[in-house]
Amino acid sequence: MSHVAEMERIDRANTQWLSELVAERGWPGKTLVGEDGARAAFLLAQHADAEHQRVFLPLLRSAVAAGEASDTHLAYLEDRVRMRNGEPQLYGTQFIVDDEGFRAHPIEDPAHVDARRASVGLGPFADYEAHMRDLHGSAG
């Protein structure tokens, strides 16, 4: 089995597990599973398929409103769902590779992206973009 196929298998299994958990207990927030568990739940949601992400997003929103989850995590999942829906992202967390090269998925109202990022505990977009380019070996 290729590494990609194995990762996809693991993501499917994790998505199924998270789906069953939220159906039974609700979103696994900080009170239920601690900071590390809440972060792990977000990561499982972030790597889920688009259909499950659309289900998880309002649950994570409610958990954030209740102080049970991170608004930074919500920003990442919000952007991922918007990108998958063909909508511009709000926080500039998602990057793509297409015929224009490595770049951020389009951002809604880019003049105010840094204010939105700051409101959820993220640093300036330019710093994040430079970091992402370093990670992905893209100079531009």
Secondary structure, DSSP 8 states (H G I E B T S, - for coil): --HHHHHHHHHHHHHHHHHHHHHHH-S--HHHHHHHHHHHHHHHHHTS-HHHHHHHHHHHHHHHHTTSS-HHHHHHHHHHHHHHTT--BSS---EEEETTEEEE--BSSGGGHHHHHHHTT---HHHHHHHHHHHHT---
